Amino acid sequence: YGKGGALATIVAYLIDAMPGVDSDDIWVYSFGSGLVGNQGFAKHYEQNYDKHSWRVTKGADQIVLTEIKHGEHVQNEVWYKDPKKFTKGDYKICDDDNEEHQCIETVKDSP
């Protein structure tokens, strides 16, 4: 969660750079990951891991919503609107270029 989610994203990228590793063999599920890398990193990550990477978020989680200068989220967000419910059908998958305007970012200014 939080830094651990961000670290999982970075470690997947580093493992893929190792000789003999196929990016199709790398699957990442992160929980509550904050912003990781810049726009260039996010684009490269998405091109290589788009089908095998999921960033799970919930409610108006302030860790996920914390902004850093020039930071980017990687795509494929699975957003649970109600932070107390993690049940089938209670989530929304955001996997396009405008995901930040559909999922957790929609509650950015919530209390």
NUMARZA-498785 format. One record per residue (C-alpha): residue number from 1; x, y, z; residue in three letters. Coordinates in steps of 0.1 Angstrom, whole numbers, plus 2048, in hexadecimal, padded with zeros to 3 digits. Layout:
NUMARZA-498785
PT  num    X    Y    Z  residuo
PT  NUM    X    Y    Z      ala
...
This chain:
NUMARZA-498785
PT  num    X    Y    Z  residuo
PT    1  800  800  800      tyr
PT    2  80C  823  7F9      gly
PT    3  832  822  7F4      lys
PT    4  831  7FC  7F1      gly
PT    5  819  7FF  7D4      gly
PT    6  830  819  7C3      ala
PT    7  84E  803  7CA      leu
PT    8  83D  7E5  7BA      ala
PT    9  839  7F9  79A      thr
PT   10  85E  803  79A      ile
PT   11  86A  7E0  7A2      val
PT   12  856  7D1  785      ala
PT   13  867  7EA  76E      tyr
PT   14  88A  7E1  77C      leu
PT   15  884  7BC  77A      ile
PT   16  879  7BF  756      asp
PT   17  89B  7D0  74E      ala
PT   18  8AD  7B0  759      met
PT   19  8BA  799  73E      pro
PT   20  8A3  77D  734      gly
PT   21  884  78B  744      val
PT   22  865  78E  72F      asp
PT   23  84D  7AB  738      ser
PT   24  82F  793  731      asp
PT   25  83A  77F  74F      asp
PT   26  838  79E  767      ile
PT   27  817  7A4  778      trp
PT   28  812  7C1  790      val
PT   29  7F5  7C7  7A9      tyr
PT   30  7FB  7E5  7BE      ser
PT   31  7E5  7F3  7DA      phe
PT   32  7E3  818  7E1      gly
PT   33  801  822  7CC      ser
PT   34  809  846  7CA      gly
PT   35  818  857  7AC      leu
PT   36  836  845  79D      val
PT   37  84E  854  785      gly
PT   38  849  86F  76B      asn
PT   39  833  86F  74B      gln
PT   40  84F  85D  737      gly
PT   41  851  841  751      phe
PT   42  82C  83D  753      ala
PT   43  829  83B  72D      lys
PT   44  845  821  72A      his
PT   45  836  80D  747      tyr
PT   46  814  80D  737      glu
PT   47  822  802  715      gln
PT   48  833  7E4  725      asn
PT   49  81C  7D9  742      tyr
PT   50  7FA  7E6  737      asp
PT   51  7E9  7C4  738      lys
PT   52  7FA  7B8  757      his
PT   53  7F9  7D5  76F      ser
PT   54  7DD  7DF  787      trp
PT   55  7DD  7FD  79F      arg
PT   56  7C2  7F8  7B9      val
PT   57  7B5  817  7CA      thr
PT   58  798  81E  7E2      lys
PT   59  781  83B  7EB      gly
PT   60  793  85C  7EE      ala
PT   61  7B4  84D  7FA      asp
PT   62  7CB  86B  801      gln
PT   63  7EB  856  7FB      ile
PT   64  7E0  850  7D7      val
PT   65  7D5  874  7D3      leu
PT   66  7F4  884  7E0      thr
PT   67  804  898  7C4      glu
PT   68  829  89B  7BD      ile
PT   69  838  8B1  7A3      lys
PT   70  839  8A0  781      his
PT   71  82C  87F  78F      gly
PT   72  816  867  77C      glu
PT   73  800  84A  784      his
PT   74  804  82B  76F      val
PT   75  7E4  81F  75E      gln
PT   76  7CB  803  765      asn
PT   77  7BC  810  785      glu
PT   78  7A2  7FB  797      val
PT   79  78F  814  7AD      trp
PT   80  778  80A  7C9      tyr
PT   81  763  828  7D0      lys
PT   82  758  81C  7F3      asp
PT   83  778  817  807      pro
PT   84  766  7FE  81E      lys
PT   85  75A  7E7  801      lys
PT   86  771  7D1  7ED      phe
PT   87  756  7BC  7DC      thr
PT   88  750  7B0  7B9      lys
PT   89  73E  7CB  7A5      gly
PT   90  747  7E8  7BD      asp
PT   91  764  7F4  7A8      tyr
PT   92  76B  807  788      lys
PT   93  788  7FE  771      ile
PT   94  799  81D  762      cys
PT   95  7B2  814  747      asp
PT   96  7B3  830  72E      asp
PT   97  7C7  850  72A      asp
PT   98  7AD  864  73D      asn
PT   99  7AA  84C  75B      glu
PT  100  7B3  868  774      glu
PT  101  793  879  76C      his
PT  102  77E  85A  771      gln
PT  103  788  848  790      cys
PT  104  799  853  7B0      ile
PT  105  7A1  875  7A3      glu
PT  106  77B  87D  7A2      thr
PT  107  77B  87E  7C8      val
PT  108  79B  893  7CB      lys
PT  109  78B  8AF  7DE      asp
PT  110  776  899  7F5      ser
PT  111  77A  89D  81B      pro
